[in-house]
Structures are given as C-alpha cells and as structure tokens.
Amino acid sequence: MIYLGRISYGLYVFHGLALVLVVHACKSLPPSEKWALFPLLALAVTILLAAASYQWLELPFLRLKKRFQHVQSR
C-alpha cells in the first residue's frame, strides 16, 4: 500500500492510457474472456506504467531536489 501511495500520481496519469492499450489488445478475444480479463489487465498495465514512470522520471528529479535545497545560515 505504501508503494502504491508513492506511485499514485502515475496511477492517476496513466490509467487512461492503460485502458486504451488494453482495449486494443483485447479486441480479438471473445466477449466472455474479454470482460473477465479486462479489469485485471488494465490494473496491471496501469501499475506497470506508473512504476516505470516513478523509477525513470520522478526519482531522478527527487534526487536533484536534494542538491538545490536552501539551508539558512545563522
């Protein structure tokens, strides 16, 4: 749950893209299989995209933030 909290912005941003990708990937499946697999695949793709985004986009910027913190002198 903590990790999902860390990648929550990515979950929000990429859920639409994941839905579109899964819809296109499931076009050839019969309707009974498509509607059974669709929610699980959409969730898995969303988490995968959000985790990749966190790892390769957000973390480098978070590391840079430490360099530019302002420390007040006395």
N, C-alpha and C positions, 0 to 999 in steps of 0.2 A: 504494500500500500504506500509506503514511503517513496519507493521508486516511481510509482505512478504519479505521485504528487510532484516529483521532480520533473517529470516529462509531461506534466499536464498541459502546458502551453502547446507543445507539439501535438498532443492528442486533440486539442481544440482546433488547431490549424489544419491538420492533415486528415481529419475524419471525412471531409467531403471528397478529397482526392482518393482516399481508400475505398469509399463507396463506389465511385465511378470505376476504379480499376477492377473491383470485384464484380460489378455488374457486367463489364465487358468480358471478364474471364469466365463467367458462369453462363454466358449466352447459349452454349451448346449443351448444357446439362438439361435433363428432363425437369419439369417444374417441381416434382416432389423432392428431388435431390437438391435442386437449386435453393428452394426456400428453407431446406433443412441446414444446408451448409453456409448460406449467405451470411447470417449474423456472426458465425464463428470466424469465417474468413475475413469479414470486414473488421472485426475486432483485432484479429491477429495482424492484419496488414497495417491498421492504424497504429498499433503498439510498435510494430517494427519501424515504420516511418518516423514516429515520434522519438524512438530510442536512437535511431541513426542521426536525426536532426540534433538531438541533445548532445550526442557524442562528438559530432563533427562540426557543428555550428555554434551551439551555445557554450560548451565547455571552453573552447579557445578564447571566447570573449570574456568569460568569467575569470579565466586566468589573467587576462590582460588587465582586468579591473583592479587586481591587487597591486599592479605596478603604479597605477595612477591615483591611488588613494591619497588624500591630503592629510598630512599629520601636522597639527598645530604645534609650534614651538612655544616654550614658556616665556 
